[in-house]
Amino acid sequence: MRMLKPALLIALLAVSGGAFAAGGHGGEGAPWSNWHAANSTTSTPSLQRGAANFAGYCQGCHSLKYMRYSRMAEDLGIPADQLDKLLLPAGHKATDYIMSTMPPADAEAWFGKAPPDLSLMVRARGADYVYQFLKGFYLDPAKPTGVDNVRLAGTAMPHVLSELEGVKHIVFKASEHHEGSAAPAEKVFDRFELVSPGHLKPEEYDEFVRDTVNFLDYVSEPAQNKRRALGVWVVLFLLVFTWFAWLLKKEYWKEVH
């Protein structure tokens, strides 16, 4: 994953009169399996911030092979000049698909496997899964990357967002050991402890992750909001049609009864 220069990322977050400004609230419950993304693809400012997050921290390794820059800009209300200046890589056109610049061979050499395309990740795994994964990194010196993840143990991905979130240590607690059982007590997640703080406060990082997941949710099905809105009108039409059909049936059968 690559990172935009801080000044450029700040400029991107300030686009469109504050449309990219951070908002919302953070917070997380315990255990980690109860963390929920609670994102909404109807929030255009959140999707814009998520697009900035993806361009700044994800696109260096991950692609969105089913999404074009032009489609993203149209759906998210990003002006063409800002798309060209802030989101479109040099040498690319707005009609190009959003692809990583990392050669697959290099990715396999560095990480052991090529980073996955994220176009359908939320649709396949769910928004909560991705949210928990991005918040689940902790220190583990035994791993090649120096970290592991509670959501995906043994992940080959390094914690590329550690400069934002900080570095965490995981604390386990022993599960109940049944008397007479020869099996050792199993470790159960208890909590995270912050070892080194990041640039963002916990609630700010929480919002950063929510926006990123929200953007990936949108990418997984760009037409989902239109589909849902159309579905309401279809249901209303069917209800009205059913009423008319009932009136027609009543008129036809009134002599019979």
C-alpha positions as CSV (number, residue, x, y, z in Angstrom):
1,M,0.0,0.0,0.0
2,R,1.2,3.5,-0.8
3,M,0.5,6.7,0.9
4,L,-0.3,10.1,-0.4
5,K,1.8,13.0,0.8
6,P,0.2,14.3,4.0
7,A,-0.4,17.7,2.4
8,L,-2.2,16.1,-0.5
9,L,-4.3,13.9,1.7
10,I,-5.3,16.9,3.8
11,A,-6.3,18.8,0.7
12,L,-8.3,15.8,-0.5
13,L,-10.2,15.7,2.8
14,A,-11.0,19.4,2.4
15,V,-12.5,19.1,-1.1
16,S,-16.0,20.4,-1.9
17,G,-16.5,22.8,0.9
18,G,-16.0,20.3,3.7
19,A,-17.7,17.4,2.1
20,F,-14.6,15.3,2.9
21,A,-14.5,16.5,6.5
22,A,-14.5,13.9,9.2
23,G,-17.6,13.3,11.3
24,G,-19.6,10.8,13.2
25,H,-18.6,9.0,16.3
26,G,-16.3,6.2,17.3
27,G,-16.2,3.6,20.0
28,E,-16.0,-0.1,20.0
29,G,-17.4,-2.9,22.1
30,A,-15.9,-6.0,23.5
31,P,-15.3,-8.7,22.4
32,W,-14.0,-7.8,19.0
33,S,-16.6,-10.1,17.3
34,N,-19.2,-7.7,18.4
35,W,-17.7,-4.7,16.6
36,H,-20.0,-3.5,13.8
37,A,-19.2,-1.2,10.9
38,A,-22.6,0.4,11.0
39,N,-21.9,2.1,7.7
40,S,-24.3,3.7,5.3
41,T,-23.7,3.9,1.6
42,T,-26.3,6.7,1.4
43,S,-23.7,9.1,3.1
44,T,-21.9,10.7,0.2
45,P,-19.4,12.6,2.5
46,S,-18.4,9.3,4.1
47,L,-18.0,7.6,0.7
48,Q,-15.8,10.5,-0.5
49,R,-13.6,10.2,2.6
50,G,-13.4,6.5,2.0
51,A,-12.3,7.0,-1.6
52,A,-9.5,9.3,-0.3
53,N,-8.5,6.7,2.3
54,F,-8.4,3.9,-0.3
55,A,-6.3,6.1,-2.7
56,G,-3.9,7.1,0.0
57,Y,-3.4,3.8,1.8
58,C,-4.7,0.8,-0.2
59,Q,-4.4,1.3,-3.9
60,G,-0.6,0.7,-3.9
61,C,-1.4,-3.0,-3.2
62,H,-5.1,-3.6,-3.9
63,S,-7.1,-3.1,-7.0
64,L,-10.8,-2.5,-7.7
65,K,-10.9,-4.2,-11.1
66,Y,-14.7,-3.7,-11.6
67,M,-14.7,0.0,-10.8
68,R,-13.8,2.8,-13.2
69,Y,-12.5,6.2,-12.0
70,S,-15.2,7.9,-14.0
71,R,-18.1,5.9,-12.5
72,M,-16.7,6.5,-9.0
73,A,-16.5,10.2,-9.6
74,E,-20.0,10.4,-11.0
75,D,-21.6,8.4,-8.2
76,L,-19.7,10.3,-5.4
77,G,-20.0,13.8,-6.9
78,I,-16.3,14.3,-7.3
79,P,-15.6,17.0,-9.9
80,A,-13.4,16.1,-12.9
81,D,-10.6,18.5,-12.0
82,Q,-10.3,17.1,-8.5
83,L,-10.4,13.6,-9.7
84,D,-7.5,14.3,-12.1
85,K,-5.5,16.2,-9.5
86,L,-6.1,14.1,-6.4
87,L,-7.2,10.6,-7.2
88,L,-6.1,9.7,-10.7
89,P,-2.6,8.3,-10.9
90,A,-0.2,9.8,-13.4
91,G,-0.6,8.4,-16.9
92,H,-4.1,7.1,-16.2
93,K,-7.4,8.1,-17.8
94,A,-10.8,8.6,-16.0
95,T,-12.2,5.7,-18.0
96,D,-9.5,3.3,-16.6
97,Y,-10.3,0.7,-14.0
98,I,-8.9,1.3,-10.5
99,M,-5.9,-1.0,-10.6
100,S,-2.9,-1.4,-8.3
101,T,0.5,-0.5,-9.7
102,M,2.3,-3.3,-7.8
103,P,3.5,-6.1,-10.0
104,P,2.0,-9.5,-8.9
105,A,5.5,-11.1,-8.9
106,D,6.8,-8.5,-6.4
107,A,3.7,-8.9,-4.2
108,E,4.2,-12.6,-4.0
109,A,7.9,-12.1,-3.2
110,W,7.2,-9.6,-0.4
111,F,4.1,-11.0,1.1
112,G,4.1,-14.6,0.1
113,K,0.9,-14.1,-2.0
114,A,-0.6,-11.3,-4.1
115,P,-2.9,-9.0,-2.2
116,P,-6.5,-9.7,-3.2
117,D,-8.7,-7.5,-5.4
118,L,-11.2,-5.7,-3.1
119,S,-14.0,-5.1,-5.6
120,L,-16.3,-7.7,-4.0
121,M,-14.7,-8.1,-0.6
122,V,-17.5,-6.6,1.4
123,R,-20.1,-8.5,-0.6
124,A,-18.3,-11.7,-0.1
125,R,-17.2,-11.3,3.6
126,G,-19.5,-8.6,4.9
127,A,-18.8,-5.0,6.1
128,D,-18.4,-6.2,9.7
129,Y,-15.6,-8.6,8.7
130,V,-13.6,-5.9,6.9
131,Y,-14.2,-3.5,9.8
132,Q,-13.0,-6.0,12.4
133,F,-10.0,-6.9,10.3
134,L,-8.8,-3.3,9.9
135,K,-9.1,-2.8,13.6
136,G,-7.8,-6.2,14.7
137,F,-4.0,-5.9,14.2
138,Y,-1.7,-6.5,17.2
139,L,2.0,-7.0,17.9
140,D,3.3,-10.5,17.4
141,P,7.1,-10.7,17.0
142,A,6.9,-14.3,15.9
143,K,5.2,-13.3,12.6
144,P,7.2,-12.2,9.5
145,T,5.4,-8.9,9.5
146,G,5.7,-8.4,13.3
147,V,1.9,-8.4,13.6
148,D,-1.1,-10.7,13.6
149,N,-4.8,-10.1,13.4
150,V,-7.6,-11.4,15.6
151,R,-10.1,-11.5,12.7
152,L,-7.7,-13.4,10.3
153,A,-5.0,-15.2,12.2
154,G,-1.8,-15.6,10.2
155,T,-2.6,-12.8,7.8
156,A,0.3,-11.9,5.4
157,M,-0.7,-8.3,5.4
158,P,1.3,-5.9,7.5
159,H,-0.4,-3.2,9.6
160,V,-0.1,-0.4,7.1
161,L,-2.4,1.8,9.1
162,S,-0.3,1.6,12.3
163,E,0.9,5.2,11.9
164,L,-2.7,6.3,12.2
165,E,-4.0,3.8,14.8
166,G,-0.8,3.2,16.7
167,V,0.6,-0.1,17.9
168,K,-1.4,-2.4,20.1
169,H,-0.6,-5.4,22.3
170,I,-3.1,-8.1,22.8
171,V,-4.1,-9.4,26.3
172,F,-5.6,-12.8,26.6
173,K,-7.5,-14.4,29.5
174,A,-7.6,-18.1,30.2
175,S,-10.9,-19.8,29.5
176,E,-12.7,-21.9,32.1
177,H,-10.8,-25.2,32.6
178,H,-13.2,-28.0,33.4
179,E,-12.1,-30.2,36.3
180,G,-10.7,-33.5,35.1
181,S,-10.0,-32.3,31.6
182,A,-6.4,-33.0,30.3
183,A,-6.7,-30.3,27.7
184,P,-4.8,-27.0,28.5
185,A,-6.8,-23.9,29.1
186,E,-7.6,-22.1,25.9
187,K,-6.6,-18.4,25.5
188,V,-9.5,-16.0,25.0
189,F,-9.3,-12.4,23.8
190,D,-9.6,-10.0,26.6
191,R,-8.6,-6.5,25.4
192,F,-6.0,-4.5,23.4
193,E,-3.5,-2.3,25.2
194,L,-2.0,0.6,23.3
195,V,1.8,0.5,23.2
196,S,2.5,3.4,20.9
197,P,-0.2,6.0,19.9
198,G,-0.8,6.9,16.3
199,H,-1.6,10.2,14.6
200,L,-5.4,9.7,15.1
201,K,-7.3,9.5,18.3
202,P,-9.2,6.1,18.8
203,E,-12.5,7.6,17.7
204,E,-10.9,9.3,14.7
205,Y,-9.3,6.0,13.6
206,D,-12.7,4.3,14.1
207,E,-14.3,6.8,11.8
208,F,-11.5,6.4,9.3
209,V,-12.1,2.7,9.1
210,R,-15.9,3.1,8.9
211,D,-15.5,5.4,5.9
212,T,-13.1,3.0,4.2
213,V,-15.4,0.1,4.7
214,N,-18.3,2.2,3.5
215,F,-16.5,3.0,0.3
216,L,-15.7,-0.7,-0.2
217,D,-19.3,-1.5,0.4
218,Y,-20.3,0.9,-2.3
219,V,-17.8,-0.5,-4.7
220,S,-19.1,-4.0,-4.1
221,E,-22.5,-2.9,-5.6
222,P,-22.5,0.6,-7.0
223,A,-26.2,0.5,-7.9
224,Q,-27.4,-0.7,-4.5
225,N,-28.9,2.6,-3.4
226,K,-30.8,3.0,-6.7
227,R,-31.9,-0.6,-6.4
228,R,-33.3,-0.1,-3.0
229,A,-35.1,3.1,-3.9
230,L,-36.6,1.5,-7.0
231,G,-37.7,-1.5,-4.9
232,V,-39.9,0.8,-2.7
233,W,-41.7,2.1,-5.8
234,V,-42.1,-1.5,-7.2
235,V,-43.7,-2.6,-3.9
236,L,-46.0,0.4,-3.9
237,F,-47.0,-0.3,-7.5
238,L,-47.8,-4.0,-6.7
239,L,-49.9,-2.9,-3.7
240,V,-51.9,-0.5,-5.8
241,F,-52.2,-3.0,-8.7
242,T,-53.4,-5.7,-6.2
243,W,-56.1,-3.3,-5.0
244,F,-57.3,-2.6,-8.5
245,A,-57.3,-6.3,-9.3
246,W,-59.4,-6.9,-6.3
247,L,-61.9,-4.2,-7.3
248,L,-62.0,-5.7,-10.8
249,K,-62.6,-9.2,-9.5
250,K,-65.4,-7.9,-7.3
251,E,-67.1,-6.2,-10.2
252,Y,-66.9,-9.3,-12.4
253,W,-68.2,-11.7,-9.7
254,K,-70.9,-9.5,-8.2
255,E,-73.7,-11.1,-10.3
256,V,-72.5,-14.6,-9.4
257,H,-72.7,-13.9,-5.7
